[in-house]
Amino acid sequence: MPHIIVEYSKQLDDQIPQLLKAMHESLASAGIDKIRIKTRGIAVNHNLVGETGANGLMMHATLLILEGRDLTTKKSYGDPLHNLMKRTAPAGCAVTLEIRDMNKDTYYL
């Protein structure tokens, strides 16, 4: 049910497989049933980042989870994921993470 989607500058391709595995394991260790986690990376060929423009590096993760969890629980999932990203990213890389709720009525299993 949870999805971790990491969009990243193509230049970061070498770091991403290990990062995705670490993020997948981190969410599982937070109490989410591992069999239900879907983790993927999407390389972005063209991006502009702040003042750096086309030469800038970025990494953005979206964590999609079913609605109903409180803020404390969401942060307990998001904080470790964001920290993993920051430790993986090279200096100057813009690193962000967003947690979004999925509507139970419109999410199909």
PAKOLRO-42862 format. One record per residue (C-alpha): residue in one letter; residue number from 1; x, y, z. Coordinates in steps of 0.5 Angstrom, whole numbers, plus 500, padded with zeros to 3 digits. Layout:
BEGIN
 rest  nr east north  up
    A NUM    X     Y   Z
...
// end
This chain:
BEGIN
 rest  nr east north  up
    M   1  500   500 500
    P   2  505   505 501
    H   3  509   508 495
    I   4  516   511 496
    I   5  517   515 489
    V   6  524   519 488
    E   7  525   523 483
    Y   8  532   525 482
    S   9  537   529 477
    K  10  539   524 472
    Q  11  547   525 474
    L  12  545   522 481
    D  13  544   515 478
    D  14  549   511 481
    Q  15  547   513 488
    I  16  540   511 487
    P  17  539   504 487
    Q  18  542   504 494
    L  19  538   509 497
    L  20  532   506 494
    K  21  534   500 498
    A  22  535   503 504
    M  23  529   507 504
    H  24  525   501 503
    E  25  528   498 509
    S  26  527   504 513
    L  27  520   504 512
    A  28  519   497 514
    S  29  523   498 520
    A  30  518   503 522
    G  31  513   498 522
    I  32  510   498 515
    D  33  509   491 512
    K  34  515   490 508
    I  35  511   486 503
    R  36  506   492 501
    I  37  511   497 500
    K  38  513   499 493
    T  39  519   504 492
    R  40  521   507 485
    G  41  526   512 483
    I  42  525   516 477
    A  43  531   520 473
    V  44  529   527 471
    N  45  533   528 465
    H  46  531   536 465
    N  47  531   540 471
    L  48  532   547 473
    V  49  534   548 481
    G  50  534   555 484
    E  51  539   559 482
    T  52  544   554 479
    G  53  539   552 474
    A  54  540   547 469
    N  55  547   545 473
    G  56  543   544 479
    L  57  542   537 482
    M  58  535   535 486
    M  59  532   529 489
    H  60  525   529 491
    A  61  521   524 495
    T  62  514   523 495
    L  63  511   518 501
    L  64  504   516 499
    I  65  500   513 505
    L  66  493   511 506
    E  67  489   517 510
    G  68  488   516 517
    R  69  495   517 520
    D  70  497   522 525
    L  71  502   528 524
    T  72  507   524 529
    T  73  506   517 525
    K  74  507   521 519
    K  75  514   524 521
    S  76  516   518 524
    Y  77  516   515 517
    G  78  518   521 514
    D  79  524   524 518
    P  80  528   517 517
    L  81  527   517 509
    H  82  529   525 509
    N  83  535   524 513
    L  84  537   518 508
    M  85  536   522 502
    K  86  541   528 505
    R  87  546   523 507
    T  88  546   520 500
    A  89  546   527 496
    P  90  552   530 494
    A  91  554   537 497
    G  92  549   542 494
    C  93  544   538 492
    A  94  537   540 493
    V  95  533   535 497
    T  96  526   535 499
    L  97  520   530 501
    E  98  513   530 502
    I  99  508   526 505
    R 100  501   525 502
    D 101  495   521 504
    M 102  491   517 499
    N 103  484   516 500
    K 104  482   509 502
    D 105  476   510 497
    T 106  479   511 491
    Y 107  486   507 492
    Y 108  485   500 489
    L 109  489   494 491
// end
